[in-house]
Amino acid sequence: MGSLKLRTLVLGLAWLYWPGGPVSCQEVDDGDANPAILSLAASPPPAAGQEFRIAAGEEFEFELTARLETHFEGSWGVQGFALSVAHDCDVLEITGATQDGTDTAEVFPLAFERTETVENETGCGFVCSVILSLTQPVTLPPEGVFSLARAGYRVRPVLAAAGEVSTTIEYRDGLRGSAQPVNNIITWRGRTIVPCASSFSIKLVPAEVFLRGDFDGGGVLDISDAVASIGYLFLGSRAPGCLDAADTNDAGRLDLADPIFCLDFLFRGGALPPEPFPLRGPDPTEDELPCSLPEA
């Protein structure tokens, strides 16, 4: 995270184009386009289709970073901000929130900083309020994308058996920590601006687990899996219980290369099968093979 240069005075506005998902915006007082947008970025990032795949019994956690993109002209940037970020209490639990490791944490010492997790009648989530300086003309740079706060989340265990669930984490005014309710605002040139805000929506999908190369479902990879694979491919023998497991080389398809890969590993010191191996687990790669019986 490169070093931030602290900026001082002057004014200006620029148009903002945001190519991402749903965004709610409010015009600034003089009718110009809003020069600031709040967004949320996940680590690890979700798979294609905004999915997190969760194996049965897995304690799945991820982190979100609250980010601010600004497009102010001149040398005056954001002087302070307040965040109120909410999630569904029934789906996620928050494990912590901090400013550590963010761009704004580099502006030290801050004049005021307060970050709290929230779980009360106003909702679940976190609030964060920051003033960079009360005595000096200190601001963030006027243009760029800046990390403001970080929060950790854990998927509630009941979700593992509930099938596919969609949920949204969003900037929502009104969460209250130990003081008054917090609204999402930034301060620029002594003025309050309500920034645009982009929510973060994901699908939590139960992930099927298997052992790579275990064609016959015996729980181990051995010569019987290579024999069963050849029988399925060329002799009309029974199909594997899990097509993804039968893809021994993780090429995304079933063919002669799979039993050859298996035999090479078992008897010629060949490469290890790709994950999940040597323990059962979810498939870390995306392909078209399901872990289920093929349709007749």
Helices and strands as residue ranges (DSSP letters): E 23-24, E 36-43, E 51-55, E 61-71, E 78-87, E 92-98, G 104-106, E 112-120, E 123-131, E 143-155, G 157-161, E 165-171, E 175-176, E 181-182, E 185-188, E 191-193, E 196-198, E 200-207, E 209-210, H 223-234, H 243-246, H 257-267, E 281-282
